[in-house]
Amino acid sequence: MDFILLTWITSCFNLALCVTDVATVDVVVLGAGPSGLATVQHLQSSNLSVALLEKANRLGGRIMTLRYRDAKVGVDLGPAWIHYGTANPLTYLAKQGNCSLVRTQNLNMDVYHRGKALPRSVILDMFGLLDKIERDYEQFKDANAANASLLLVLQQLFRHEKFNLTPEQQAAFAAILFGEVVEDWTAPLHELSAAKHCEYDNVDGVGSDWRILEGMECVVKSMLWNSSNKLAGPQMLQPQLRLSHTASSVKLDGTRVLVEGMQGGEQWTLSAKIAVVAVPLGELREGRLKIEPLPRWKEKAWQELGLGHAIRAAIEFETPFWPSEVEFFMDFIADSWHTEESKLPVESNFTSDDPDSFLKNIDLCSIEFTSPLSASVPVLVAEADGRLAMKLAKLSDQQIIDFLISRLEKMFALQLSPRKSFVSRPWGLPFWHRFSQGRASARLAGKAAWEQRLFFAGDYVSHHVGTVAGAYLSGIAAAHAVRCQLGQGGLDLLAHPAVLPMIRSRCAKKELDRKAGDLCKLSLWDLYKCSALPELDDESGRTCFVQGHDKWTSGSAGDPRAWWMPLKWWHWLQSFLGKAAREEI
């Protein structure tokens, strides 16, 4: 079996999609990730001519799925989870695309420390410790300056409560915090905002977590399906899709927007009434795509958002050597170490009188390995974030794989010879930097410019920052605004099947009434005031730090949160009553 990057949509599967002689369109969309695809998808029913430009030779953006040629199971090197259950718009897309959803649980992991798997009881105890910390978190957060880091508040809590963890407990707690926080933002704790962290999770992070058997590529396919359930192809992407087209600049030229770039060594120019920029935040901050003129307020808003670092790698072996029932394998390196193969030093400053020092290095010393959803696929996906990803990014692909294999060999006490490997170096995720204004920064980063001729979409301009769901919703918002600007009528957001589960209908109708029933005066940001997500918590208590309490086994011995179980019925009752109220409207 060969390890391949899925390419079902990486080439011009219909020549009508690849016309390059059209120099003028109504709307040009830059970037064919989830936000760009959502924008084009929701312009489909308008009478507007649309061009979609993508510098890669495939669609999907940071969604990247690998698969064996004869296996149904996908292996995701990019986003791999659908969070907050039925309220996530991706759940709607997955069901529309007949994707196979598989529920995951946070506790389904092994944590390794110095070559040994820790007892599950230690991991359970550390989940309980994180819950205890959360109960006091608000008090310590509020006592600090507005720009305090998450690391600072956690350290204060450790010192106040006089937590003194054993090395094994440190490894387990670090693994949990990596999976619940660092991995979500691809950033170290000292850069994350303490004040804004829970602002995000308390509103957006409810419900169960799911993976897709076929991989997230199945969701991308769903974005390209039209109402008749046929692959949209030219019916959707008229008049043109341009792959391998690298846009270098977007310029305002009188009443038109000019997009310039290169393809195959040749210069090209495209003129449009409106441009939607749906490229990653990193492309804009580093000037790889120049906006001319760039308003100063826009540049400032981009800089106020943090930008993480990530490395992903898929490694194929002859046969699986890991327990098939375990989903995650966490490695925490609690000592100073160095690998000759990669020349990669990582330093830790552990002292007996500084029991919280390990918190400083969670992103630097943690690696997560994820197994596929089928035991028949002998592949592990490795993930490094934050400063460790920055260090790995300086190495060659082979050096990265050698480093990861060395960690696996120490974890499992085996000598390993991988068959194939694939390394991905994606942009890290946007996050609430400790100096940012949170959602205010995201909203300003996505605000239209040039008198409504330049729009922005992406995970960094969304209410759900740093997520595929946020990127998709931002594309809907951009298409809605573009349609209104060009006289095509706005989208009925209150009836949109991807938006409807997220909002309280009565509240949303009141918002529309305040706009005198004019759809074009209503935005997704207005509807976020009507979020129904806290009522839809089908896992009874995903919290500021921990993604759902399904990790606690009901009635298990040593369950540190046994008192939580009665609350599950209370949350269920709230959810049921909220659902009944929505059905009456």
N, C-alpha and C positions, 0 to 999 in steps of 0.2 A: 504494500500500500504506500502511496505517496502522499506527502503532506503538501497541500496546495492552498493558495489564497483563492477564495471564491471569486470567480470572474464572470458570473452569469450576466452582469450588467457592465462589465469593464470595457467593452468595445461597442462599436456602433451596431447593435443588433438589428437596426432598421436604418437604411440609408437616409430616410426622411429626418432622422434625428441628428444627422451629422453634416447638414448643409452649412457651408461656411461663407457663402457669397452674399448673405444678407447683411447689409451694413447699417440698417436703421430699423429699430423696433420701438414699441411703446415702453417696454420694461425690460431691463437687463438685471439678472440675478447672478451675483458672484458667489460661488461656493455651492457645491452639491451635497452638503451634509444634511442632517435632519432639518435644520432651519431653512436652508435653501430649497430643499425638496418640498417642505410644507408650504413655502411661499408659492412655488410654481403650482403645486397641487390645488391651492385655493384661488389661483387666478385662472384655473382651467375653464370655469364656466363663464368667464367674462369674454368680451369681444376684443381683448387686448392681445397684441403680438408680444411674445415673450422669448427671450434668449437666456439660457442657463449655461454659465461658464464654470468650468472646473479645471484646476491645474493638474489634478491627478488623472489617471487613466481609468478611473472607476468612480462610482457613486457611493455615498454613505458617510463621507467625512471620517470622523474618528471611530465610527462603527466599522470594525474590521473582523470578519469571520473567516476562520480556516476550517477546512474539512478534508477528510479522506475521500478519495474518489468513489469509493464504494460504501461509504457510511453516511447515514442520515444525520448523525450528530455533528453539530457545529462547535467550533472552539473559538471563543471570542477573545481577541487581543485588545479590544477596546471596551466600551461599556458592555456589561454582561448581566445586569440585574434590572428588573422593573420594580421600583420601590413603591410603597404605600398603596399596594393592592389595586382594588377595583377603581379607585379614584384617579389612577394614573392614566393619562390619555394613551400611553403606549399599550395599556391593557386592551383598550378598544381596538387599536391597530393590530395587535397580536391576534385577537379573536377574529377580526375581519380577514386576516391573512391565513387563518387556520393554523397558526403557530401553536406548538405544543408547550404549554406553560407548566413548569415544575416548581413547586414551592420549596423554598430553602429555609434553613433554620440556623441562627447564629451559633448555636452550641455545637453544631456538627463540625468540629475542628479539633485537631491535635496541635498542641504547642510543644516545641522542642527547645531544650535548653542543654547545651554542652553535650549534644549527641544522644539525648534521651527524651522520650515523650513523657510529658508531665501527667500525673494522675488527673483524671477528669474532675475529681473533687476539688483540686486546686483551682482549676479553671472556673468551676461553679462559685467557689468562694470569692474569686476576683470579680466575677460578674456582680455578686452581691456587694462587694466593696464599691464598685462603680455606682451602683444604685444609692448606696449610703452617701457617697460624695455628692451625687446629684441633689439630694435633699437639702444639703447645705450650700449648694453652688450659688444660688441667687443672692444669698446674704453676702458671701465673699466677693462675688462679682460686683455688686452694688457698692461695696466699700472701697473699690478701686477706681482709678481714673478711667474715663471713657475709652482711652486707648490702651487699656491693660490687655496683655496677651492671655490666651487660654493657659499657656504654660505657667504664668505667674499665679493665676488663681488656683490652679491645681497644686502648685507647690505650697501655697499658703494653707490650703486645706490639709495637705499631708502634715505640715508642721503643727498646725493647730490641733489636729486629731492625734498627733504623735504616731502616725503609721510608720512602722519599721518592718518592711517586707523582707522575707528571705529571698535569695537569688531566684528560686523557683517561682515564688509569687510575683517577683518583679517581671520575670519573663512572661508569665501568664497575663498580668495586668497590661504590660506593654503590648502584647499581641492583641488583646481585646481593644485597647485604645487605638492601636494602628488600624484595625479593621473598622471600627466605628467612627473614627474622626479623621485620622491622617489620610487614610485611603480615600475617603469621601472628597477630600479637598486637594490631595497630592501636595500637601504643604506641611511644614513642621509646626509644632505647637506654639513656638515662640513668635510665629508670624500671624497666627489666627486670632481674630478678635474675640475676647471673652464676652463682650456685651452683645455682639451680633450672632454668636454661634447658636444660641438657643432660639433666637428670633427666627432662624431658618427652620430648625428641626421641629419646634413645637407646632408650627403651622403646617409644614409641608411633609413631615416625616411620620405619617401614620400608615397603619396597615401592614400586610404581609409583604414579603419580598419573593420575587419569582425570577427564574431563569427560563430561557427558551431552548428546548432540545435542539432545534435546528440552528440556533445561534441568532443574534440580534439582526443578522442580515435578513431574516424573515420579516422583521418590522419594516426594513427599508423596502422590501418587495411590496409590502402592504401599502406603503405610501404611493406606489406607482400603479395601484389597481384602481380602475374606475368603477362606477356604480353598476356596470353590467358584469362585474367580476371577471373581466379579462385584463390581461396585462396592458396597461394604458398605452405604452409605446407612443407612437406619433399622435394618437388622439389626445394625449395629455401634454406632451412636451413641445407642441407646435410653437414656433416653426423650427426651432433648432436647439440642439444640445451640443456644446463644444467641449469635449474632453481634451485633456493635455493642453489646455490654453491657460497660460499663466498671465493673469492681469497684473500690470505693474503700476497703473495709476488710474484714478477716477477724477475727472476734471469737470468743472462747471464752465460751459461755453455758451454764454448768453442764456437762451431758454432751453438748451439741450445739455445732456450729460454725456461726456465722451469717456469711453473706457478704452485704454490702450494696453497692449501687451505683446508677448512673443509666442509663437508656436512653430516648432520645427525650424528655428533660426530666422523666421520671417516676422516682420512687424505687422500687427493688425490693429484696426480701430473700429469700435462699434459705437453708434450714436443712439441715444434713447431719451425719452421724455423723463423717465425716472429710473434710478438705480437702487437696488436693494443689496447692501453689502452683508453677506452671510458667511464671512470667513472667520477663522478663529481670532480671538483677542490678541494672541501673540503675533499674528501676521500684521496687525495694525500697530501695535505698540513698538514693534521693531522696524516699522517702516517698509516692510516688504511689499505692502500695497499702500501707495501714497494717495492721500486725499488732498486735492488742491482746489480751493483753499481749505485748510483744516481749521475750524473754529477753535480758539484757545480753550473754551469751556469743554469742548468734546475731548480734546487731548487730556485735560485735567481729569475728567471723569474716568477715562481709560486707566490712567495712572493710579487712581484711588482704589481700583480693584486689584486684589492680589492675583498672581498667576503662578500656579504650582509647577512641579516637574515630575515627569513620569517616565518609566521604562517598563515595557512589557515584552515577554519572551515566551514562546511556545516551544517545548522540547518533547520530541517523540522518542520513545524507547521501544525495544523489542516487545516487551510485555510489561504490564503494570507491576510495580513492586510495592505499592502503597495499599493500605486497607481500602477496599472498594466502597465501604459504607461511610467513609469520611470524605467530606467535601473540601475542607481547607486544611492546609498544613502550614503553621506559622513558625518561623525561625527567628529567635531573638538572640543576638550575639552580645553577651553581657561582659565581654572582656575586650581589651585591646587586641587587635589581630591584623594580619597582613597576609596577602596572597602573592606569592612570587609571580604566578602566571599573569595576574592582572595589574600588579604594582598598585594595588588599591588599599591605602591605609584607612582605617576607621578608628577613631580614638574615643574612649569612654573615660569619664572621670568619676569613678566610684570610690567613695570613702565611707567608712563606718559611721562618721559623724554627719554625713550628708545623705540620709536615706532616700531623698527624692531626686537625687542627681540623675538616676536612670531616665527620668521623664524628659530630660533635655535631649536625649539621643534616640528617642523612639523611632523617628523617621530615618535616622542614620543607621540603626542597627536591626531593623526589621525587614523581613522578606515574607511575602505570602505566596504560597503555591496552591493553585486551585485545580482540582481534578475535573474531568468532563462529566457530563450527566449520564454517560454510559461506561460501564466497566470494560467494554470491548475496545475502547479507544485509549491506547497507552500514551497519553499526552498529559503533561502538566503545564499550566500557564503560571509563570512567575511574575510578580509585581513588586517593583521598588518605587518609592515615592520620595518627594522632598529632596534632602541633601544627598541621600544615597543615590537617587536617580541622577542628580547632577554629576556625581563622581563617575557613575557608570557611563554617562553620556559621552565622556571623554575617551572611552575605550572603543575598540573595534567590536563588531558583532561577535566574533569568535572569542575575544577576551571576556565579554559579558557572559557568554554561554559557559566558558571554562570556570568563571567565578561561581555561577549558579550551580553547576555540577559539583563543585567542591563543597558547597553548602549542603546539597542533597546527600552527598557521600558521608558527610559528618552526621547529618540527621539520622540517616537510616543504616549507617555502618556498612555500606556497600561500595563496591567499585562499579561505576556506571559508565556505559558507552552509549551515548545517544545516537539514534539513527539520523535524525534530521532536526533542524531548529529554525526558528524564525524570530527575528528581533524587530520590535516596533518602537519607534522613538516619537510618540505623539506629543502634541502640546499638552502641558499640564492644565488642570482645571482652574477657572476663575474662582476666587474665594473672597470672603469678607476679611480683608486685611485689617489689622488692629487700628489703622488710621482711616479706614473707609467709613462711609456713612450708611453702609448696608444697602438696603433696597433703594434708597434715594440715589446712591451712586449708580446702581444698575439702571435705574429709570433714566437718569441723565445720559448714561453711556449709550442708551438706545434711542434717545430723542432724535427726531428727524432734523435734518439741516437743509440749508440752501432753499429755504421757503418751500418745504415739503417736496423737494426733488431728490433728496438723498435719504434713504431709510436704512435701518440697521436691524439685523436679526442674528440670533445666536444665543448660546447658553449664558453669556455674560450680561445680556440685556433683559433677562427674564426675572420674574418673581421667583422662579425656581432655579436660581443660579447654579451653574456647574452640572446640570443634568441634561440628558437627552430629552426628557419630557419638557424641560424648560426651553430647549432649543426648538423643539417642534411647535410649542405654543407661541414662541416668538415669531415663527414663520407665519402662523395663522394671523397674528396681530399685524405683521407687516403687510400681508396680502389684503387684509381688511382695510388698512389705512391707504394702500395704493389704489384699491378699487374706488374708495370714496374720493380720493384726490383726482382721479381721472374720470369721474362721473359714471362709474359702473355700479354704484350701489354697494353698501357695506354687507358683510356677512351677518347672518342672524346668529350671533354668538350664543344667545340664550338657548337655541335649539341645536347647537353643534354637538354631535354625539361624543366628541372627545372632550368637550368643555362641560357639558351638562352634569356629569357625575361629580364635578368638583365644586359646584355652586349650589346655594340655596335659592330655589326658584323664586320664592316670594320676594326675597331681598333683591334679586337680580331684576325682577320686573319693576320694583320701585326705583331702581337706578335708571332703568330705561324711561320710566315715567318722568323722572327728573330731567331727562334729556328731551322731553316732549315727544317721545316715541321715535326719535330720529336715530336710526342704527348707526349712522356715521358719526354721531356725537358720543357714542358709547365705545369704550375701549376695554381690552382685557384687564388693564390695570384697574378700571372702575369695578369690574366684576370680582377682582381679588378681595374686595371688601366683603364679598358675600361667600367667602370660602366655606365649604361644607366639610373640609377635610377632617377637622377635629371630631366631627360627629360620625365619620365613616371609619373609625379605627377598628377594623375587623380583627385586630390582634390584641385589643385591649391594652394599650399602653406603650406604644413606641414613644420613647422619651427623648430628652435633649441629647443624651449620649448613646443610648442603646436602642437599636432598631428592632423594637418589638419584644415582648416578653414571652413569646412562644418558646424561648430558650429554657424556661423553667419547666421541668417535668412535673406534672400535676401529681401531688402526693408522694413525691420522691423524698427519700431520707436526706436530710441536710439541706433542703431547699431553703436558702436564706431569705426568700421572699414569699413564704407560704401565706403571709397575710394578704398578699396581692390577689389571691384567687377570688375572694368575694367581690373585689372591684371589677373583675371580668364581667360579672353579671350586671353590674351597674353600667359599665360602658356599653354592654350589649343592649340594655334597655334604652339608653340614650340614643344609640344608633337606630334601634327599631322605631322609637317614637319620632326621631328626625326623619326617617324614611317615610313613615306613615303620613307625616305632615306634608312632605314634599309631594306625595302621591295625591293628596287631597286638592292641591292647587291646580 
